[in-house]
Amino acid sequence: MSIVTILSILVSSMIVYAAPLIFTSIGGAYSEHAGVVNVGLEGIMVMGAFSGIIFNLTFEPTLGNLTPWLSLIVAAGIGVLFSLIHAVATIHFRADHIVSGTVLNLMAPPLAVFLVKAMYNKGQTDNIKVAFGKTSIPVLSKIPVIGDIFFNNASIIGWVAILFSFFAWFIMFKTKFGLRLRSVGEHPQAADTLGINVYRMRYLGVMISGALAGIGGAIYAQSVSVNFAVTTIVGPGFIALAAMIFGKWNPIGAMLASLFFGASQSLAVIGNQLPLLKGIPSIYLQIAPYVLTMVVLAAFFGQAVAPKADGVNYIKSK
């Protein structure tokens, strides 16, 4: 097996696993730049995966190949609604952000499985027929070497996620909206004196994180698991949080960190296809993403500087 072939397999799989992490980690960055810690991304991904699969199974006979893409809109809406629970609890009722997010993570899996059992009379859905597949990107796939590695048998939704990270960076750092969002996460009192509605900006930050985490869950379910069960989303939300911290709350940094974690996840699946990893027991490859997550958090969490008012409840009268 040539080096180009090995890299092609690794990159193709890496982008598939990184796509949901990219959307979710960027969503977390928007929430935390607004001053609200959202550890409930895992739970929101669960609801996004559930709604995406249900929409796919229901409308695939009518919508055909468009179904997975349209399901992202539905998953984003469900993610926003679910994230509002966290927003109301932390912004309006000033609950502890970690506790509120943990409640979302505990509530989402049993709620989704209950709904699946009520609808299908079993613990998981059927497999979807139309998923986010792979294809060769015209023109780019013809580039010598680079085309074979990056654009041949490529995940379109993965490249959409990568391009989206640059768009999210532009919105966050180059627009008036992004400046206002970051101001309420750095110094909400100063933002308030300048006429910025701190509560509204924080709600918007959490809702954006909910929409993107919902999309991340739907992508994961329709590109990796191709159905929904209680074990569909187990861990990627927390890995996305680690990618956000590793990327220093920057959308592009979060994207690069997500690609790193996506590579580690893909090795657990394709490791046996790669000559250098054939002798390694599969169990070690399967736990590698979570070990790397802990190592990265231990090594970089103290060095990463979060927005100053991140996790601090704002009281206007004070």
C-alpha positions in Angstrom: 0.0 0.0 0.0 1.5 3.3 -1.1 1.9 6.4 1.2 -0.6 8.3 -1.0 -3.2 5.5 -0.5 -2.6 5.4 3.2 -3.0 9.2 3.6 -6.1 9.1 1.4 -7.8 6.6 3.6 -6.8 8.4 6.8 -7.7 11.9 5.6 -11.1 10.8 4.2 -12.0 9.0 7.4 -10.6 11.9 9.6 -12.8 14.5 7.9 -15.9 12.3 8.4 -15.4 12.1 12.1 -14.2 15.7 12.5 -17.3 17.3 10.8 -19.7 16.9 13.8 -17.0 18.0 16.2 -16.3 21.1 14.1 -19.9 22.3 14.2 -20.3 21.4 17.9 -17.0 22.9 19.1 -17.7 26.2 17.2 -21.2 26.3 18.8 -19.5 25.9 22.2 -17.1 28.8 21.4 -20.0 31.1 20.6 -21.8 30.3 23.8 -18.7 30.8 25.9 -17.7 34.0 24.2 -21.2 35.2 25.3 -20.4 34.2 28.9 -22.3 31.0 29.2 -20.5 27.7 29.7 -22.4 25.0 27.8 -21.3 21.5 28.9 -24.7 20.3 27.6 -23.4 20.0 24.1 -23.5 16.2 24.4 -27.2 16.2 25.2 -28.0 18.7 22.4 -26.1 16.4 20.0 -28.2 13.5 21.1 -31.4 15.4 20.3 -30.0 16.6 17.0 -29.1 13.0 16.1 -32.5 11.8 17.1 -34.4 14.5 15.1 -32.1 14.1 12.1 -32.7 10.3 11.9 -36.4 10.6 12.4 -36.7 13.2 9.7 -34.6 11.1 7.3 -36.6 8.0 7.9 -39.9 9.9 7.5 -39.2 12.0 4.4 -36.5 10.1 2.5 -39.1 8.5 0.1 -40.3 12.0 -0.9 -37.1 14.1 -0.7 -34.5 11.5 -1.8 -30.9 12.6 -1.7 -31.8 16.0 -0.3 -33.1 14.4 2.9 -29.8 14.4 5.0 -29.2 18.1 4.1 -32.7 19.2 5.0 -32.6 17.2 8.2 -29.8 19.6 9.4 -32.3 22.4 9.5 -34.7 20.3 11.6 -31.9 19.3 13.9 -30.7 22.9 14.3 -34.3 23.9 15.3 -34.5 21.1 17.9 -31.1 22.0 19.1 -32.1 25.7 19.6 -35.3 24.6 21.5 -33.3 22.2 23.8 -30.6 24.8 24.4 -33.2 27.3 25.6 -33.6 25.2 28.7 -30.0 25.9 29.5 -30.3 29.5 28.5 -33.3 30.2 30.7 -31.8 28.3 33.7 -28.5 30.1 33.5 -29.4 33.6 32.3 -32.9 34.2 33.7 -32.7 32.1 36.9 -28.9 32.4 37.3 -28.4 28.6 37.8 -24.9 27.2 37.9 -23.8 26.6 34.3 -22.2 23.2 34.9 -25.2 21.8 36.8 -27.6 23.1 34.1 -25.5 21.6 31.3 -25.2 18.3 33.1 -29.0 18.1 33.4 -29.3 18.4 29.6 -26.8 15.6 29.2 -28.7 13.4 31.7 -32.1 14.2 30.3 -31.5 13.9 26.5 -30.6 10.2 26.1 -33.6 8.7 28.0 -36.0 11.2 26.4 -34.8 10.4 22.9 -34.9 6.6 23.5 -38.4 6.9 25.1 -39.6 8.7 22.0 -38.0 6.1 19.7 -39.6 3.3 21.6 -43.0 5.0 21.5 -42.6 5.5 17.7 -40.9 2.2 16.6 -41.8 -0.1 19.6 -38.1 -0.9 19.9 -34.9 0.6 21.4 -33.5 1.9 18.2 -34.6 3.2 14.8 -34.2 1.4 11.4 -31.1 2.2 9.4 -31.4 5.2 7.0 -31.2 4.5 3.3 -29.7 7.9 2.3 -26.8 9.2 4.4 -23.9 11.7 4.0 -21.7 9.7 1.7 -18.4 10.4 0.0 -17.7 11.6 -3.5 -14.9 12.9 -5.6 -14.9 16.7 -5.9 -14.7 17.8 -9.5 -11.6 19.5 -10.8 -9.9 19.4 -7.3 -9.7 15.6 -7.3 -7.7 15.8 -10.5 -4.8 17.6 -8.9 -1.8 15.3 -8.7 -1.1 13.7 -5.3 -3.1 16.4 -3.3 -6.3 15.6 -5.2 -6.0 11.9 -4.4 -5.3 12.6 -0.7 -7.8 15.4 0.1 -10.5 15.5 -2.7 -10.9 12.0 -4.0 -13.5 9.9 -2.1 -14.1 13.0 0.1 -16.8 13.8 2.5 -18.7 16.9 1.2 -20.3 17.6 4.6 -16.7 17.5 6.1 -15.4 20.1 3.7 -18.6 22.2 4.3 -17.7 22.1 8.1 -14.1 23.2 7.4 -15.3 26.1 5.2 -17.9 27.0 7.8 -15.2 27.5 10.5 -13.8 30.4 8.5 -17.2 31.9 8.1 -17.8 31.5 11.9 -14.5 33.1 12.6 -15.4 36.1 10.4 -18.7 36.6 12.1 -17.1 36.4 15.5 -14.1 38.6 15.0 -14.9 40.9 12.1 -18.6 41.9 12.5 -20.5 44.2 14.9 -22.5 41.2 16.1 -19.4 39.3 17.0 -17.9 42.3 18.8 -21.0 42.7 20.9 -21.1 38.9 21.6 -17.5 38.9 22.8 -18.0 42.0 24.9 -20.7 40.5 27.0 -18.4 37.5 27.7 -15.5 39.7 28.6 -17.0 42.6 30.6 -20.8 42.5 30.6 -21.1 45.6 32.9 -19.1 47.7 30.4 -21.1 46.3 27.5 -24.4 47.2 29.3 -23.3 50.8 29.8 -22.7 51.1 26.1 -26.3 50.1 25.4 -25.7 46.4 24.6 -28.5 44.1 25.8 -26.4 41.6 27.8 -29.2 39.1 28.3 -30.2 39.1 24.7 -26.7 38.5 23.5 -26.2 35.7 25.9 -29.5 34.1 24.8 -28.3 34.4 21.2 -24.9 32.8 22.0 -26.5 29.8 23.7 -29.1 29.4 20.9 -26.3 29.5 18.3 -24.5 26.8 20.2 -27.7 24.7 20.3 -28.2 25.0 16.6 -24.7 24.0 15.7 -24.6 21.1 18.3 -27.9 19.9 16.8 -26.4 20.0 13.4 -23.3 18.2 14.7 -25.5 15.4 16.2 -27.4 15.0 12.9 -24.2 14.8 10.9 -22.8 12.2 13.2 -25.9 10.1 13.1 -26.2 10.3 9.3 -22.6 9.7 8.5 -21.2 7.4 11.2 -24.0 5.4 12.9 -26.8 5.6 10.2 -29.4 5.0 12.8 -30.3 6.2 16.3 -29.9 4.2 19.5 -28.9 5.0 23.1 -25.2 4.5 22.1 -25.3 6.7 19.0 -23.9 9.8 20.8 -21.6 8.7 23.6 -18.6 11.1 24.0 -18.4 13.3 20.9 -20.0 16.3 22.7 -17.3 16.2 25.4 -14.6 15.7 22.7 -16.0 18.8 21.0 -15.6 20.7 24.3 -12.0 19.6 24.5 -11.5 20.8 20.9 -13.0 24.1 21.7 -10.5 24.6 24.7 -7.6 23.2 22.7 -8.5 25.7 19.9 -8.6 28.5 22.4 -12.2 29.4 21.8 -11.4 30.4 18.2 -13.5 28.8 15.4 -10.6 28.1 13.2 -8.6 26.7 16.2 -11.6 24.6 17.2 -11.7 23.3 13.6 -8.0 22.3 13.6 -8.4 20.6 17.0 -11.5 18.8 15.8 -9.5 17.4 12.8 -6.9 16.2 15.3 -9.5 14.4 17.4 -11.3 13.2 14.2 -8.0 11.5 13.2 -7.8 9.7 16.5 -11.4 8.6 16.2 -10.9 7.4 12.6 -7.9 5.3 13.6 -10.1 3.2 15.8 -12.2 2.3 12.7 -9.6 2.1 9.9 -6.5 1.1 12.0 -6.6 -2.5 10.8 -6.3 -1.2 7.2 -3.1 0.6 7.8 0.2 -1.4 7.8 1.8 0.4 10.7 -1.2 -0.3 13.0 -2.2 -3.9 12.1 -0.4 -5.4 15.1 -2.1 -3.1 17.7 -5.1 -4.5 19.5 -8.3 -2.8 18.4 -9.2 -2.0 22.0 -6.3 0.4 22.3 -7.3 2.2 19.1 -10.9 2.5 20.4 -9.9 4.2 23.7 -7.3 6.4 22.0 -9.7 9.4 21.3 -10.7 9.6 25.0 -7.2 9.2 26.3 -6.1 12.0 23.9 -8.9 14.1 25.2 -7.8 13.8 28.8 -4.2 14.4 27.9 -5.0 17.5 25.9 -7.2 18.9 28.7 -4.5 18.2 31.3 -1.8 19.7 29.2 -3.5 22.8 27.7 -6.4 23.7 30.0 -4.2 25.7 32.3 -2.6 27.6 29.4 -5.9 28.4 27.6 -7.5 31.6 28.7 -11.3 31.7 28.5 -13.4 34.8 28.2 -13.2 36.7 31.5 -16.9 36.5 32.3 -17.4 33.0 31.1 -19.6 31.1 33.5 -20.3 34.2 35.6 -24.0 35.1 36.0 -24.8 38.7 35.2 -27.1 40.7 37.5 -28.0 44.0 35.9 -28.5 45.8 39.2 -25.0 45.0 40.3 
